Amino acid sequence: MKKLTYLLLVLLTASLAFAQRDYRNHTRSMLRQTVYNTGELGRALEGSNSTSVGLPLGTSSLEWPPFSRMTLDQIPYWGQQNGQGSGLVLRALVRGTYEARACGGITDGSGNAIAVAGVFVIPGSIVRTENYPVLADGSLNPNFNPDEAEEKIVTQYETTPPMKLRVTQTSRAWSFPGYDSFIITEYDIVNFDTLEYTNGFVMSQNAFSPSAFGLQRKYGIWNESSVTSRSREEYCRYNFSRLMTYVHSRNGFPDTVYFDRWSSPGNRGGLNSPQAVGVLPLHYDYDRLQPRSQTTYTVSDSARVWDENGKFKQPYSTETNGNRNQEMSRTILLGLDINTHNPNGFNNKQTGSTASADSSNWALFHSPYKAAYPWAPGLTDPIANQSFIDYWHGRMKPRAFSGSGYTGAFFHYMSFGPYVFRPGEHLKFAIAHVVGYGPGVAVDSVWRDAGGRNAGHGVNNGSWFSPVPSWYNTVTYPNLSGIAGITTMGSTYLQNHSLPWYVTGGNGVSSVDPARVISIRDVADRAIQMYTGKALKKYDGVQFRPESTAATGAYNTSYIPIPSPHLIVKNGRDTKNRLVWSPAVEAFTSLPNVQAARLAGRIRASLSHYLVLKSPEGLGPWTVLDTIRLRDPRYYDVDSTYGGPQMYVYRDGASLVGENYYYALISVDSLGGRSGFTNITYQITDKAAVLKLGGKLYVAPNPLILTSNYGGSTLEGDINDRIKFFGLPQRARIRVFSYSGQLVGEVMHDADLYSHEWFQISRNSQRIAAGVYFYVVEDLNDGSIAKGKFVVIH
């Protein structure tokens, strides 16, 4: 018996040892996200006030736009990361004891990230699948499925015993303009125990703060603290018609140094935190909600929280919080406890001679459902007004409907329950993480979302409805800020500047789908359309009902653009870059697998032409080098040196050795629909390595005076600090010595390139001081050596 026990222990230990935390990345869309096989999204939830909070290289946390990590003026920036971690938290009564498990979505008592793998969750499999219309070799994908996402990540994990819940999590992303700023995640939760669990809850926990770059530029730090996310310049909001909780900055945080440069056409934009970022439910399981007859619920709102079927009205909670203490016991109180429902559900139906405060506040202040609104023209719709009152009566007041929406915009909790987890039964949920260029557009200021103010108004100061701002115009209303001198919300930025390049649906999807996709509201509506498979609808004044949607997404209604080609950029023998691609996408509409989509009107046009784009940096400014028609005789089948026969070859005559560029190729159809930015390619302009040392080997700039004066950008460091070594063989060791002979740095070169860049960072990870330096280059193939010196003046 002892031997058997020992053997089982060894097997269990071995199985846990092989179940390592792992991740895959969503890289297809403009919204980048890392997915872990523990349920964590973006990163392990981090809510501390540490001054060294960062993000591992090679990962993203709701990064929008992409390619945003950089070193600027010797300061490293984490980029346009808009999330500090997301995940599920599950709780239920298991064998007479309440058990809670965090699949992400939890910190320690000080907000520091903690390990959930092996503690709350057992990591499982994780697989990333590409459904790209163009394969890596440039040919069309004969198996492309137009009714599935272009990129899908499926992971499976289990809660640790004694709770035995298995979660299959599937997240999807698309590159299609207008549909490239959301990620849809479906959850399939099954009880693989032998008995049922009661009083069960499913919570989606998210941390939002737009954005890491904006906070670093404004405050010098990216973290959760009273001087960053709780600086009272970021607001939590709640949109009732979409059940969407989201965050936006007060004015987009305009840059104080590079505003004019970054606001140029095709560039990143002069606002450092223009994002409105949030999450909404697309589906929650209604059938398996625990019936009232089996539930003991004694909270003061118990008379109004049950629907006509004896099910608890959902969501059970929609909390936001800025307190860094998000350990398990506190998380339970925020939406996982049948004995706690705080704040209570809305009491917005008048049942006696005296109207409730909720009833009065809702009717008077939730424009446009009542004419008597103090700031906007009356858009009276009594039927819609009553419909919203009926739907929200008894449902949880979102925490944004209080002062927490102003001082605690960081943590967001959305829970559903109570549920019965029966053995073998599957509970299914779906959510969408969405990011838009601001909370609304100019016309959206007539709408009112919860939050957006530091004090309530109306009856007993109990209303927290506030206008929806935008980056088109400012709005002014009482109590919008507790900071002296601040009286406006929003910005007039877009009155004088164009949208950044990464808002790909900003001018509409095509001439047959002209609705512009700019704000988070626009993006959320597209996510709903994508999931439900129904016609696009603007959910302002119309209630979206996730309890009535299908348990799995349809994914079969969006416009499908002609895909962009696979792009290869090569160094030319004349040191001019060559862009090479095949004409395969010109036959996209003939693929057998897309014929049903054509008949359904999802593919309405054939390819018209290509746009060749170039940028000195990943974030812009992107400029059009040329418009190339199909089989253009200037570029098609005229230069087999780089592309072979029947290929397009474009020569960038303005490219310079030593400069780095980004290139992209966009397909445009006859209706104006464009492909996504799916082939952005970073190119170091260079020529082939020398055969052996002995020719001209030099350093530039030399001397380096304050700045390198190189154009473009680099992935490795600050372009202004770059020193380049030229005349290198394919394999070389570069050593740099101080004037006194001390080894300062060592660089290994292993590429068929003529040059190598160095950023004045010593082997002690410090920036070198001004002075005279000597270098020794050793050819690792034949041992030959070349020497020289350079000067740095700071």
Long-range contacts (C-beta under 8 A, 24 or more apart in sequence): 16-118, 16-122, 19-117, 19-118, 19-122, 19-123, 19-124, 20-117, 20-123, 21-115, 21-117, 21-123, 22-123, 22-126, 23-59, 23-126, 24-126, 24-127, 24-128, 24-153, 24-155, 25-58, 25-59, 25-60, 25-128, 26-60, 26-151, 26-153, 26-171, 26-173, 26-183, 27-66, 27-151, 28-130, 28-132, 28-150, 28-151, 28-173, 28-174, 28-175, 28-676, 28-678, 29-151, 29-173, 29-174, 29-175, 29-179, 29-180, 29-181, 29-182, 29-183, 29-676, 30-64, 30-65, 30-66, 30-175, 30-180, 30-181, 30-502, 30-504, 30-676, 30-677, 31-62, 31-63, 31-64, 31-173, 31-180, 31-181, 31-182, 31-183, 31-433, 31-435, 32-60, 32-62, 32-63, 32-64, 32-66, 33-60, 33-61, 33-62, 33-63, 33-83, 33-171, 33-173, 33-183, 33-433, 34-59, 34-60, 34-61, 35-126, 35-153, 35-155, 35-169, 35-171, 36-104, 36-123, 36-126, 36-155, 37-123, 37-124, 37-125, 37-126, 37-155, 37-156, 37-157, 38-87, 38-103, 38-104, 38-116, 38-117, 38-121, 38-123, 38-157, 39-87, 39-88, 39-103, 39-104, 39-105, 39-116, 39-121, 39-155, 39-157, 39-167, 39-169, 40-85, 40-86, 40-87, 40-103, 40-104, 40-105, 40-116, 41-83, 41-85, 41-86, 41-87, 41-104, 41-171, 41-185, 41-433, 42-81, 42-83, 42-84, 42-85, 42-86, 43-83, 43-84, 43-85, 43-113, 44-85, 44-104, 44-113, 44-114, 44-115, 44-116, 45-84, 45-85, 45-86, 45-87, 45-104, 45-105, 45-106, 45-107, 45-113, 45-205, 45-207, 45-326, 46-84, 46-85, 46-107, 46-111, 46-112, 46-113, 46-207, 46-223, 46-224, 47-84, 47-107, 47-111, 47-112, 47-207, 47-224, 47-324, 47-326, 47-410, 47-411, 48-107, 48-110, 48-111, 48-112, 48-113, 48-223, 48-224, 48-324, 49-111, 49-223, 49-224, 49-225, 49-226, 49-324, 50-112, 50-223, 51-221, 51-223, 53-84, 53-222, 53-223, 54-78, 54-222, 55-79, 55-81, 55-212, 61-85, 62-208, 62-277, 62-433, 62-435, 64-181, 64-211, 64-275, 64-277, 64-435, 64-502, 65-268, 65-500, 65-502, 65-619, 66-502, 66-618, 67-618, 67-619, 67-662, 67-680, 68-213, 68-618, 68-619, 70-617, 70-619, 70-713, 71-717, 71-718, 71-721, 72-718, 73-718, 73-720, 74-718, 74-720, 74-721, 74-767, 75-216, 77-212, 77-213, 77-216, 77-217, 78-212, 78-213, 78-216, 78-222, 79-211, 79-212, 79-213, 80-211, 80-212, 80-213, 80-214, 80-275, 81-211, 81-212, 81-213, 81-222, 82-208, 82-209, 82-210, 82-211, 82-212, 82-275, 82-277, 82-435, 83-206, 83-207, 83-208, 83-209, 83-277, 83-433, 84-207, 84-208, 84-209, 84-224, 84-410, 85-113, 85-206, 85-207, 86-204, 86-205, 86-206, 86-207, 86-279, 86-433, 87-116, 87-204, 87-205, 88-167, 88-187, 88-202, 88-203, 88-204, 88-205, 89-203, 89-205, 89-331, 89-336, 90-159, 90-163, 90-165, 90-189, 90-200, 90-201, 90-202, 90-203, 91-199, 91-200, 91-201, 91-203, 91-332, 91-336, 91-337, 92-163, 92-165, 92-197, 92-198, 92-199, 92-200, 92-201, 92-419, 92-421, 93-197, 93-198, 93-199, 93-200, 94-162, 94-163, 94-193, 94-197, 95-162, 95-195, 97-162, 98-199, 99-159, 99-162, 99-163, 100-328, 100-331, 100-332, 100-336, 101-159, 101-160, 101-163, 101-165, 102-328, 102-331, 103-157, 103-159, 103-167, 104-205, 105-203, 105-204, 105-205, 105-206, 105-331, 106-205, 106-326, 106-327, 106-328, 106-331, 107-324, 107-325, 107-326, 107-327, 108-327, 109-325, 109-327, 110-324, 110-325, 111-224, 111-324, 111-325, 111-326, 118-160, 119-160, 120-159, 120-160, 121-157, 121-158, 121-159, 121-160, 122-157, 122-158, 122-159, 122-160, 123-157, 124-155, 124-156, 124-157, 124-158, 125-154, 125-155, 125-156, 126-153, 126-154, 126-155, 126-156, 127-153, 127-154, 127-155, 128-152, 128-153, 129-153, 129-154, 132-563, 132-678, 133-563, 133-585, 133-588, 133-591, 134-563, 134-564, 134-565, 134-566, 134-584, 134-585, 135-566, 136-566, 137-566, 138-565, 138-566, 138-568, 138-581, 138-582, 138-584, 139-582, 139-584, 140-584, 140-585, 140-587, 140-588, 140-591, 142-591, 142-592, 142-593, 143-593, 144-591, 144-593, 144-594, 145-593, 146-556, 146-560, 146-593, 146-594, 146-596, 146-597, 146-602, 146-603, 147-554, 147-555, 147-556, 147-597, 148-172, 148-555, 149-173, 149-174, 149-184, 149-555, 150-174, 150-175, 158-192, 163-197, 164-191, 164-192, 164-193, 165-189, 165-190, 165-191, 165-192, 165-197, 165-421, 166-190, 166-192, 172-553, 172-555, 174-530, 174-558, 174-676, 175-675, 175-676, 175-677, 175-678, 176-509, 176-558, 176-559, 176-560, 176-561, 176-676, 177-504, 177-505, 177-509, 177-517, 177-561, 177-673, 177-674, 177-675, 177-676, 178-504, 178-505, 178-508, 178-509, 178-513, 178-517, 178-526, 178-558, 178-559, 179-505, 179-526, 179-530, 179-558, 180-504, 180-505, 180-676, 181-434, 181-435, 181-436, 181-505, 181-517, 181-523, 182-432, 182-433, 182-434, 182-435, 182-523, 182-524, 182-526, 182-527, 182-530, 183-432, 183-433, 184-282, 184-430, 184-431, 184-432, 184-527, 184-530, 184-531, 184-553, 185-430, 185-431, 185-432, 185-433, 186-283, 186-428, 186-429, 186-430, 186-552, 186-553, 187-428, 187-429, 187-430, 187-431, 188-426, 188-427, 188-428, 189-421, 189-426, 189-427, 189-428, 189-429, 190-424, 190-425, 190-426, 190-427, 191-421, 191-422, 191-423, 191-424, 191-425, 192-423, 192-424, 193-423, 194-423, 195-423, 196-420, 196-421, 196-422, 196-423, 197-420, 197-421, 198-290, 198-294, 198-418, 198-420, 198-421, 199-290, 199-295, 199-338, 199-417, 199-418, 200-290, 200-417, 200-418, 200-419, 200-420, 200-421, 201-316, 201-335, 201-336, 201-337, 201-415, 201-416, 201-417, 201-418, 201-419, 202-284, 202-415, 202-416, 202-417, 202-419, 202-427, 202-429, 203-317, 203-331, 203-335, 203-336, 203-413, 203-414, 203-415, 203-416, 204-279, 204-281, 204-413, 204-414, 204-415, 204-429, 204-431, 205-326, 205-331, 205-411, 205-412, 205-413, 205-414, 206-245, 206-279, 206-411, 206-412, 206-414, 206-433, 207-410, 207-411, 207-412, 208-246, 208-247, 208-277, 208-278, 208-409, 208-410, 208-412, 209-234, 209-247, 209-409, 209-410, 210-234, 210-247, 210-248, 210-249, 210-273, 210-274, 210-275, 210-276, 210-277, 210-435, 211-272, 211-273, 211-275, 213-272, 213-273, 214-249, 214-253, 214-271, 214-272, 214-273, 215-273, 217-253, 217-255, 217-256, 217-272, 218-253, 218-272, 218-273, 224-322, 224-324, 224-410, 229-322, 229-409, 229-410, 230-322, 230-407, 230-408, 230-409, 230-410, 232-406, 232-407, 232-454, 232-481, 232-482, 232-483, 233-483, 234-409, 234-410, 235-405, 235-406, 235-409, 235-451, 235-452, 236-320, 236-399, 236-400, 236-404, 236-405, 236-406, 236-408, 236-409, 236-412, 236-451, 237-278, 237-400, 237-405, 237-439, 237-449, 237-450, 237-451, 237-452, 237-466, 237-468, 238-318, 238-398, 238-400, 238-401, 238-405, 238-449, 238-450, 238-451, 239-280, 239-449, 239-450, 239-521, 239-524, 240-366, 240-388, 240-392, 240-449, 240-450, 240-543, 241-388, 241-539, 241-540, 241-541, 241-542, 241-543, 241-544, 242-280, 242-521, 242-524, 242-525, 242-528, 242-539, 242-544, 243-280, 243-281, 243-315, 243-318, 243-544, 243-546, 244-278, 244-279, 244-280, 244-434, 244-520, 244-524, 245-278, 245-279, 245-280, 245-318, 245-320, 245-398, 245-400, 245-412, 245-414, 246-276, 246-277, 246-278, 246-279, 246-434, 246-439, 246-520, 247-276, 247-277, 247-278, 247-409, 247-410, 247-412, 248-275, 248-276, 248-277, 248-438, 248-439, 248-469, 248-520, 249-273, 249-274, 250-481, 250-486, 250-489, 250-490, 251-474, 251-488, 251-489, 251-490, 251-491, 252-438, 252-471, 252-491, 252-493, 254-491, 254-493, 262-620, 263-493, 263-497, 264-620, 264-621, 265-498, 265-621, 266-501, 266-615, 266-620, 266-621, 266-622, 266-623, 267-500, 267-501, 267-619, 267-620, 267-621, 267-622, 268-500, 268-501, 268-502, 268-619, 268-620, 269-493, 269-497, 269-499, 269-500, 270-493, 270-497, 271-471, 271-491, 271-493, 274-437, 274-438, 274-471, 274-493, 274-500, 275-435, 275-436, 275-437, 275-438, 276-435, 276-436, 276-437, 276-438, 276-439, 276-519, 276-520, 277-433, 277-434, 277-435, 277-520, 278-412, 278-433, 278-434, 278-520, 278-524, 279-412, 279-414, 279-431, 279-432, 279-433, 279-434, 280-431, 280-432, 280-434, 280-524, 280-527, 280-528, 280-544, 280-546, 281-315, 281-414, 281-416, 281-429, 281-430, 281-431, 281-546, 282-430, 282-431, 282-432, 282-527, 282-528, 282-531, 282-532, 282-546, 282-549, 282-553, 283-428, 283-429, 283-430, 283-531, 283-546, 283-547, 283-549, 283-550, 283-551, 284-314, 284-315, 284-416, 284-429, 284-546, 284-547, 285-416, 285-419, 285-427, 285-428, 285-429, 285-551, 286-311, 286-314, 286-547, 288-419, 288-420, 288-421, 288-422, 288-425, 288-427, 289-314, 289-417, 289-418, 289-419, 290-417, 290-418, 290-419, 290-420, 294-420, 295-338, 295-418, 296-338, 297-338, 297-339, 297-341, 298-339, 299-339, 299-340, 299-341, 299-344, 300-344, 301-341, 301-344, 301-345, 301-347, 301-394, 304-345, 304-346, 304-347, 304-349, 304-393, 304-394, 305-341, 305-345, 305-394, 305-395, 306-394, 307-394, 312-417, 312-418, 313-345, 313-394, 313-395, 313-396, 314-395, 314-416, 314-547, 315-395, 315-396, 315-414, 315-415, 315-416, 316-341, 316-396, 316-415, 316-416, 316-417, 316-418, 317-341, 317-396, 317-413, 317-414, 317-415, 318-396, 318-397, 318-398, 318-399, 318-400, 318-412, 318-413, 318-414, 319-398, 319-399, 319-404, 319-411, 319-412, 319-413, 319-414, 320-398, 320-399, 320-400, 320-404, 320-405, 320-408, 320-409, 320-410, 320-411, 320-412, 320-413, 321-399, 321-404, 321-408, 321-410, 321-411, 321-413, 322-404, 322-407, 322-408, 322-409, 322-410, 322-411, 323-408, 323-411, 326-411, 331-413, 334-413, 334-415, 335-413, 335-414, 335-415, 336-415, 336-417, 338-417, 338-418, 341-396, 343-396, 343-397, 343-399, 343-401, 343-402, 344-396, 344-397, 345-393, 345-394, 345-395, 345-396, 345-397, 346-392, 346-393, 346-394, 346-395, 346-396, 346-397, 347-393, 347-394, 348-389, 348-392, 348-393, 349-389, 349-390, 349-393, 357-458, 357-459, 357-460, 357-462, 358-462, 359-389, 360-458, 360-459, 361-458, 361-459, 361-462, 361-463, 361-465, 362-388, 362-389, 362-392, 362-463, 363-389, 364-458, 364-459, 364-463, 365-448, 365-457, 365-458, 365-463, 365-465, 366-448, 366-465, 367-446, 367-447, 367-448, 367-465, 368-446, 368-447, 368-541, 369-541, 373-448, 375-467, 375-477, 376-445, 376-446, 376-467, 377-446, 379-446, 381-541, 384-541, 384-542, 387-543, 388-543, 391-543, 391-545, 398-450, 400-449, 400-450, 400-451, 400-464, 401-450, 401-451, 401-464, 402-456, 402-464, 403-454, 403-455, 403-456, 405-450, 405-451, 405-452, 405-453, 405-464, 406-451, 406-452, 406-453, 406-454, 406-482, 407-454, 428-551, 428-552, 430-531, 430-546, 430-549, 430-551, 430-552, 430-553, 432-524, 432-527, 432-528, 432-531, 434-520, 434-523, 434-524, 434-527, 435-520, 435-523, 436-517, 436-518, 436-519, 436-520, 436-521, 436-522, 436-523, 436-524, 437-471, 437-499, 437-500, 437-503, 437-506, 437-518, 437-519, 438-469, 438-470, 438-471, 438-490, 438-518, 438-519, 438-520, 439-468, 439-469, 439-470, 439-519, 439-520, 439-521, 440-468, 440-469, 440-470, 440-519, 440-520, 440-521, 441-470, 441-472, 441-516, 441-518, 441-519, 441-522, 442-470, 442-472, 442-473, 444-468, 444-470, 444-519, 444-521, 444-540, 445-469, 445-470, 445-473, 445-475, 445-490, 447-540, 452-480, 452-489, 453-477, 453-478, 453-479, 453-480, 454-479, 454-480, 454-481, 454-482, 455-479, 455-482, 468-521, 470-494, 470-519, 500-620, 501-620, 501-621, 501-622, 502-677, 504-674, 504-676, 504-677, 509-559, 509-673, 510-559, 510-561, 510-604, 510-605, 510-669, 510-671, 510-672, 510-673, 511-671, 511-672, 511-673, 512-559, 512-604, 512-671, 513-559, 513-673, 526-558, 529-557, 529-558, 530-554, 530-555, 530-557, 530-558, 531-555, 532-557, 533-557, 556-597, 556-600, 556-602, 557-602, 558-602, 559-602, 559-603, 559-604, 559-673, 560-594, 560-597, 560-602, 560-603, 561-667, 561-669, 561-673, 561-674, 561-675, 561-676, 562-588, 562-589, 562-603, 562-605, 562-606, 562-607, 562-667, 562-668, 562-669, 562-673, 562-675, 563-588, 563-667, 563-675, 563-678, 564-664, 564-665, 564-666, 564-667, 564-675, 564-676, 564-677, 564-678, 564-679, 565-610, 565-648, 565-665, 565-667, 565-679, 566-679, 567-663, 567-664, 567-665, 567-679, 567-681, 568-643, 568-681, 569-663, 569-681, 569-683, 570-642, 571-683, 571-685, 571-686, 571-687, 571-688, 571-753, 572-642, 572-651, 573-641, 573-687, 575-655, 575-656, 575-657, 575-685, 575-686, 575-687, 576-651, 576-652, 576-653, 576-655, 577-651, 577-652, 577-655, 577-661, 577-663, 577-683, 577-685, 578-639, 578-642, 578-643, 578-649, 578-650, 578-651, 578-652, 579-612, 579-648, 579-649, 579-650, 579-652, 579-663, 579-665, 580-642, 580-643, 580-647, 580-648, 580-649, 580-650, 581-643, 581-647, 581-648, 581-665, 582-643, 582-646, 582-647, 582-648, 583-630, 583-631, 583-636, 583-646, 583-647, 583-648, 585-667, 586-630, 604-669, 604-671, 604-673, 605-669, 605-670, 605-671, 605-673, 606-669, 606-670, 607-667, 607-668, 607-669, 607-670, 608-668, 608-669, 608-670, 609-668, 610-648, 610-665, 610-666, 610-667, 610-668, 611-665, 611-666, 611-668, 611-674, 612-650, 612-663, 612-665, 613-663, 613-664, 613-665, 613-666, 614-652, 614-661, 614-662, 614-663, 614-664, 615-661, 615-662, 615-663, 615-664, 616-659, 616-660, 616-661, 616-662, 616-711, 616-712, 616-713, 617-662, 617-712, 617-713, 618-662, 618-680, 618-682, 618-713, 622-662, 622-664, 625-650, 625-652, 626-650, 655-683, 655-685, 656-685, 656-711, 657-685, 657-686, 657-687, 657-754, 657-755, 658-685, 658-686, 658-700, 658-710, 658-724, 658-726, 658-755, 659-685, 659-710, 659-711, 659-712, 660-684, 660-685, 660-712, 660-713, 660-714, 660-715, 661-685, 661-712, 662-713, 682-715, 684-753, 686-753, 686-754, 686-755, 687-753, 687-754, 688-752, 688-753, 688-754, 689-728, 689-729, 689-730, 689-751, 689-752, 689-753, 689-754, 690-727, 690-728, 690-729, 690-754, 691-729, 692-729, 692-779, 692-781, 692-782, 692-784, 693-727, 693-729, 693-732, 693-777, 693-779, 693-784, 693-785, 693-786, 694-784, 694-786, 695-727, 696-726, 696-727, 697-725, 697-726, 697-727, 697-728, 697-777, 697-786, 697-788, 698-725, 698-726, 698-727, 698-788, 699-723, 699-724, 699-725, 699-726, 699-775, 699-788, 699-790, 700-724, 700-726, 702-790, 702-791, 703-790, 703-791, 703-792, 703-793, 704-760, 704-790, 704-791, 704-792, 704-793, 705-793, 706-793, 706-794, 714-757, 716-757, 716-759, 717-757, 717-759, 717-761, 718-759, 721-759, 721-760, 721-767, 722-757, 722-758, 722-759, 723-757, 723-758, 723-759, 723-760, 723-790, 723-792, 724-755, 724-756, 724-757, 724-758, 725-749, 725-755, 725-756, 725-757, 725-758, 725-775, 725-777, 726-754, 726-755, 727-754, 727-755, 727-786, 728-753, 728-754, 728-755, 728-756, 728-777, 729-779, 729-780, 729-781, 730-781, 731-779, 731-780, 731-781, 732-756, 732-777, 732-778, 732-779, 732-780, 733-777, 733-778, 733-780, 734-758, 734-775, 734-776, 734-777, 735-775, 735-776, 735-777, 735-778, 736-773, 736-774, 736-775, 737-773, 737-774, 737-775, 737-776, 738-771, 738-773, 738-774, 739-771, 739-772, 739-773, 739-774, 744-768, 744-773, 760-792, 768-792, 769-794, 770-794
